[in-house]
Each structure stands twice: as structure tokens, then as C-alpha cells.
Amino acid sequence: MAAALALAVFLGFFYRGVSEAAKNVDEPGLTTGGDALFTPGTADAALIAILTAAPLAATLVTALMIVTGSSMLPEEIEDGRMSMWLSLPQGRLRTYLLTGLAPFVLTYVLGLFLFGGILLITRFFFAFTPRSILQFPLYLFFWLCVVWAAVTTLSILTRKTVSMVITFFMVALATLFGGVYEMMRMFPGKAPDTLITITRTILFAFPADRSYRGLLHSIIPSDGIVSEDLAFFGVVSGVPVWHVFYALAWTVVVTILGYLAFRNRDF
Amino acid sequence: MKALQDFSLTVSRGATLALLGPNGAGKTTFLKVVLGLVRHDSGYVTLKGLSVMSPKARRGVRYLQENVTFPSWITPLLLFRQVERVRRESTAEDFTRRCGELGCGDLLRRNFGKMSRGQRQRIALALTTCGVPDLVLLDEPSAGLDPAGRILVRKLISRLAASGTTVLLNSHLLGEVERVCRNAAFIKNGRLIDAGDLDSLSKHTGSVWVETGVPRKMADVLSRLGYDCRKDDGGVIVKSSTVPDFRKMVRDVLDTGIPFDGVRKKRESLEEIFMRIMKEDGGDVSQRN
């Protein structure tokens, strides 16, 4: 309920902001003389609106995933109810997945509403064409998979608070170096080797950010005047497919680790 | 530390078995091993011939754990539906009926957060025993219940036994256990030290019990006849050392003319059996460290 309320408030503020901004958007154009070199059009205004809201929305969704994901299994265990669920005629794998997946489903649905709401509100005021609207739910799925797997597995191995803190830290680190990675893509060959190594290691160790960048790229306008140097806005171009499949494989491996810890535990 | 060791127990279908032992003896651990909640390091545990780690083994098996808690925001009916989605063994009517039998039929749509401990315990019992389960494992089922609730639990266990359900009962309330269980297993320091039906486990105490509604009058008369006796609740206890001939004693009681309901050689109560068996095993009957 609280999450839905936060989502509604967020979208309400976003609507208000975009509606005010829409009053000041002219026809797009480029001029070579005078003070203005570039007059943003509706698609560019949409780009700004989306890239302003997206990080905040990502924070909201990530926080929801981490808080609920770190709570579900530990609470059932600490309150003694896991014994009740495991005494039913179902295997431990089914119990683990059904209990652990509930936060994922909740967060994914709210994430769809949140980012979908951003898209719809922006589209209502600014005419634009998203780069790939069909990919957005898929990238959201892969992005949340990684966060879910991390926090769920950690919540089995450590205490709830510790799992939340570690996952938040990993997300923050991945987001920071995800941005660095985008900059490196925009200026290839300019970054020091050490930075390249560190960035790749972090993104390899926690691959959530790549799917988030993919989501970002799929919802930003394809028909704006601003189409280059987007690294400054967080995303250069589409994400290679193998990045996403790697995230999925990572999710599977980490989930298996979490399940093994759960399976071998006494309740 | 071994919670259970050298433990071998076979429970027949339809039996009502009490698990008795001091705190920390391993009674709850035993129940959890039977359900596969706690893994055993060696040996084997089967339910209906199947390994306990197999979900199929738990078909028809119900477990009431000690001090169960429920989310405060959920109602019993909602919880029942969630459980039955997995269990598929009983209907909402079964659950409602059982709640009625346990005096909590009016709580089905109330959130658990608005219930007392005893009310939650009744709901938990109903959830565990509704329908016709094959095996029911109850860990302190009367915990948190008022006297009326305990009576209902006794009736419930008797009803389950009558319908052929096997019941494993872990309880410290020996008076309650004695009234519903025919068999007992005594556990101490993780070991099974004795087991069997209560009649065979119970020894004669060396006393004779004369059941009467006027124990004071009966005790006075018997004392004058040379019997060493004392008044007790509902009757008179006569020391066997002063009863060389049981039949003669029965005739003497008849001759008193005082109304009585029965004369029998007194056997140990479950509490007396418990204390004797624990002490015979050595050491005092206290909590294991």
C-alpha cells in the first residue's frame, strides 16, 4: 500500500512538472545566428523529462525491491511460519520460490506502472516516439532479477538489515560505474586501463546496471534532435544482448546459491 | 551436541502417542525430524514408507508447532485458502466446522492482529486438524488456552483418534495427556528411554483406592478396622502393607455400609510414571544444558 501511494505521489508530481514545462516548449529548430543555437522540440523535451524522472524512479523501484526482498523469507523464518509452510506437501524449492518471488512480482508490477506512467505522462504532453517500447518490460525484468536475486540470497545468508545495506551498496556502486562505463563508450580509448578494469569488474560482479541502461535506452525518444553524446544523460546506445543474458545467468547462479543455503537449513 | 541419538520408534497407524520428557530433551526436534524440517545426520526416517524429505510423504500430515505466529493483517479464512492451495485436503466447510468445534467460529474474518493468544491458538488447531488427516503432530496444543479451551482440545484429540487419525502429542500437561493418550514415549537427553502403552508402563503403587463420595467417613471407618489410610479427593487411599487380602478388604468396605463407587489397586498416574522413568534413567529430571 505504501509503495503504491509513493508511486502515485511520484507520478502526480511528475505530471505537474511536465505539464508546466509543456507550456514553454516551442517548435524544434537549429539556428546558426543569434543567442540560441538549438531550440528543443517536444521529443527533446520528452528526453529531458524522462531522464530527469528515470533515476528517481529507479531509486524508488530499487528501494522497494530491496526492502521487500530482504523481508519476505527472513520474516517467515524468524516468525516461525517457515516450519508451517515446509510441513505442507511441497518441496523446499517451491516454498523458496513462491515465498521469495512475491516481492519480485510486486516490484515488477509497480515498476511497470511507474515507468509506464512516466512514459504516458510524457507522451501526453510531448509528442515523441520511444526507441523500443516493447523492450522496456524485458529490461525492467532483467534489471529487477539481479537485484532480487542478490537481496534474497543475502537475506538467507545474513541478517535482514545486513542484506539490505549490502545490496543498496552494490546497486549504488554499479550505478556509479555504469555511468562511467557509458562515458568510456562515448570516448573509447581515453580511459585509463585501471579504471576500465575496475569498471568492468564491478559490472561483471553485479550486472543490474546494464539492464537498467537498456531500459533507459528503450524509453527515450528516437526522434529528438539531441541524439549524440547521450552518455552525459546516462546512456549512449543500446545494450548488447549478451549483457542481458549474462545478467540472467548471474541471477540463476545466485538464486541457486541462495536456495542451497535454504535447502540445507534446519527450521 | 546431539539433539537426538540412538532413537528408534515405530508408531502404528491410529495410535495416540504422547512424547514426554524434560525441557530440552529433544521432543520438538523429534517432531521436526519426522517432518523433514530438521535433517537427520544418520539413519532413516520414513512416513508411510516414504522418505520424509519427499513432499508426498507429508500428504495427509499436519503439524501444529509451538508458539505459532501469524501475520497480523491476514484473516483465518485467507490463511486457510493459502494453505489449502498447497494442501488440497479439506474444504472451507471443514475448516469452519472445526473452528466452531473449537469455539472460534466467529473469528474467521477477523485479522490475527486483533486476536488474543488463545484465540490464535484455537484457529491454529482448527487449521491443523480440519478435514480427516492421517497423521497429526501437535506441539503443546493447549498452550495459551483457558480451561474451557483445554477441554475442547481433549475432545478434539479423542475425536481424531476415534476417526483413525494417528496423533503424536508433545505436551507438559500430563493430566491432559493422560486423558487422551494410550501410549507414551519418554525422551531424555535426546535418547528414547522408554515407550509403550500407559497400562503396561504403569506400575502398582502399592496402594488401594476406594472411590467414594464420603471419603472422610470411609477413612474413619477403615482406620478403626486397622487399615492405614488417608482421605483424598474423591476417595480414600489405603496402604497395601495393611491389606494382606484384597478380597477381604473389599468385603470390609461393603460391610461398612458407606456408599462407594469402586475398589481397585491403584496404579501410577502419568506424572508418577514420568518421574519414576526419568529417575531410573539416572540423574535428576531437569533441563538439559
Boltz contact constraints between the chains, C-beta under 6 A:
constraints:
  - contact:
      token1: [A, 79]
      token2: [B, 69]
      max_distance: 6.0
  - contact:
      token1: [A, 80]
      token2: [B, 69]
      max_distance: 6.0
  - contact:
      token1: [A, 83]
      token2: [B, 37]
      max_distance: 6.0
  - contact:
      token1: [A, 83]
      token2: [B, 65]
      max_distance: 6.0
  - contact:
      token1: [A, 86]
      token2: [B, 37]
      max_distance: 6.0
  - contact:
      token1: [A, 87]
      token2: [B, 35]
      max_distance: 6.0
  - contact:
      token1: [A, 87]
      token2: [B, 63]
      max_distance: 6.0
  - contact:
      token1: [A, 88]
      token2: [B, 86]
      max_distance: 6.0
  - contact:
      token1: [A, 88]
      token2: [B, 87]
      max_distance: 6.0
  - contact:
      token1: [A, 89]
      token2: [B, 55]
      max_distance: 6.0
  - contact:
      token1: [A, 89]
      token2: [B, 58]
      max_distance: 6.0
  - contact:
      token1: [A, 89]
      token2: [B, 59]
      max_distance: 6.0
  - contact:
      token1: [A, 90]
      token2: [B, 55]
      max_distance: 6.0
  - contact:
      token1: [A, 90]
      token2: [B, 86]
      max_distance: 6.0
  - contact:
      token1: [A, 91]
      token2: [B, 55]
      max_distance: 6.0
  - contact:
      token1: [A, 266]
      token2: [B, 38]
      max_distance: 6.0
  - contact:
      token1: [A, 267]
      token2: [B, 37]
      max_distance: 6.0
